[in-house]
Amino acid sequence: MADNAFVQQFPQYLSKPFQVLWFEVDELVIFLFSLTLALIYGKFMWIVFFLTQYFYTRTKRKKPRGFLKHILYVLGFVQMKNYPEYFQQVFHE
């Protein structure tokens, strides 16, 4: 058997999200962003860092998957492919 570097093992469960340690990808992004701010600005930002992690993780457990992407879409930071603008009231297909 030849070892091919481009072959990856198929995941056992398709619905299992990718994780680094105990963080899912969206939690990891929030964690690293708030950690960076806390390291740069110090003092008060450390409180914000812990509160952000606590409330985001708590909220995420109560919401369906894709929660962060939809929040970013509502706030206008992300465009979803083949979807109208969030605030658009009337559109033609």
PARO-77926 format. One record per residue (C-alpha): residue number from 1; x, z, y. Coordinates in pm, 1 decimal. Each point is the difference from the previous one (the first is absolute). Layout:
PARO-77926
<node NUM, <X, Z, Y>>
...
***
This chain:
PARO-77926
<node 1, <0.0, 0.0, 0.0>>
<node 2, <132.3, -100.7, 337.9>>
<node 3, <-31.1, 252.3, 280.9>>
<node 4, <-170.0, -174.6, 291.3>>
<node 5, <36.2, 176.6, 336.3>>
<node 6, <-318.8, -160.5, 132.4>>
<node 7, <-230.0, 135.3, -270.3>>
<node 8, <-188.3, 318.7, 81.3>>
<node 9, <-202.9, 215.9, -231.4>>
<node 10, <-377.2, -31.3, 45.9>>
<node 11, <-153.6, 329.9, 124.0>>
<node 12, <-194.3, 200.4, -255.1>>
<node 13, <-293.5, 67.5, 235.1>>
<node 14, <-99.2, -252.5, 267.2>>
<node 15, <-190.5, 257.9, 202.6>>
<node 16, <294.3, 240.5, 12.8>>
<node 17, <147.3, -13.0, 352.3>>
<node 18, <373.5, -33.1, 61.9>>
<node 19, <153.3, 341.4, 72.3>>
<node 20, <327.9, 136.5, 129.6>>
<node 21, <28.3, 363.2, -112.8>>
<node 22, <-357.2, 125.6, 51.8>>
<node 23, <-77.1, -226.4, 298.3>>
<node 24, <-195.0, -323.5, -17.1>>
<node 25, <125.7, -278.9, 225.8>>
<node 26, <-231.7, 72.8, 294.1>>
<node 27, <78.7, 372.3, -12.7>>
<node 28, <369.9, -81.0, -11.4>>
<node 29, <-28.2, -213.7, 314.3>>
<node 30, <-179.8, 279.4, 188.8>>
<node 31, <251.6, 253.5, -133.1>>
<node 32, <308.4, -198.8, 102.4>>
<node 33, <-138.7, -93.4, 342.1>>
<node 34, <-96.5, 357.6, 87.6>>
<node 35, <325.8, 134.7, -146.2>>
<node 36, <198.7, -240.6, 218.0>>
<node 37, <-188.4, 116.0, 309.5>>
<node 38, <55.0, 364.5, -95.5>>
<node 39, <374.4, -54.6, -47.6>>
<node 40, <33.4, -181.5, 332.2>>
<node 41, <-217.7, 220.4, 221.4>>
<node 42, <16.5, 332.3, -186.3>>
<node 43, <-195.4, 323.9, 62.4>>
<node 44, <-363.1, -96.7, 65.4>>
<node 45, <24.3, -316.8, -211.1>>
<node 46, <73.7, 207.8, -311.7>>
<node 47, <-342.9, 158.4, 36.7>>
<node 48, <-150.5, -348.7, 43.4>>
<node 49, <195.5, -115.5, -308.4>>
<node 50, <-148.6, 267.9, -226.5>>
<node 51, <-351.1, -31.3, 143.8>>
<node 52, <5.7, -378.7, -38.9>>
<node 53, <104.3, 24.5, -363.2>>
<node 54, <-255.8, 267.3, -78.2>>
<node 55, <-299.1, -169.4, 163.0>>
<node 56, <85.3, -353.3, -113.4>>
<node 57, <42.7, 105.0, -364.0>>
<node 58, <-316.8, 209.0, 13.5>>
<node 59, <-198.3, -286.1, 156.9>>
<node 60, <143.8, -257.4, -240.0>>
<node 61, <-124.3, 192.1, -303.6>>
<node 62, <-356.8, -20.7, 133.0>>
<node 63, <9.4, -371.9, 90.3>>
<node 64, <11.0, -314.3, -217.7>>
<node 65, <318.5, -198.1, -67.9>>
<node 66, <129.6, -213.5, 284.8>>
<node 67, <-98.8, 261.6, 257.0>>
<node 68, <310.6, -44.1, 219.7>>
<node 69, <-21.5, -379.6, 8.5>>
<node 70, <-362.7, 15.0, 110.6>>
<node 71, <76.2, 259.0, 268.3>>
<node 72, <279.6, -222.2, 134.1>>
<node 73, <-244.4, -294.4, -2.8>>
<node 74, <-260.7, 196.3, 197.5>>
<node 75, <262.6, 104.9, 256.1>>
<node 76, <113.5, -361.2, 38.0>>
<node 77, <356.4, 39.0, -134.8>>
<node 78, <-52.2, -216.6, -309.6>>
<node 79, <-178.2, -332.1, -45.8>>
<node 80, <-170.0, -55.8, -334.9>>
<node 81, <29.4, -351.7, -132.6>>
<node 82, <-327.0, -200.5, 4.0>>
<node 83, <-193.0, 279.5, 174.2>>
<node 84, <-146.6, -4.6, 352.1>>
<node 85, <121.3, 234.8, 273.3>>
<node 86, <-134.8, 354.3, -43.5>>
<node 87, <-188.6, 1.6, 331.1>>
<node 88, <-142.4, -350.9, -38.2>>
<node 89, <-379.8, 27.0, -14.7>>
<node 90, <-98.2, -360.5, -79.3>>
<node 91, <196.2, -256.2, -200.5>>
<node 92, <-70.0, -322.7, -186.1>>
<node 93, <124.4, -64.6, -352.4>>
***
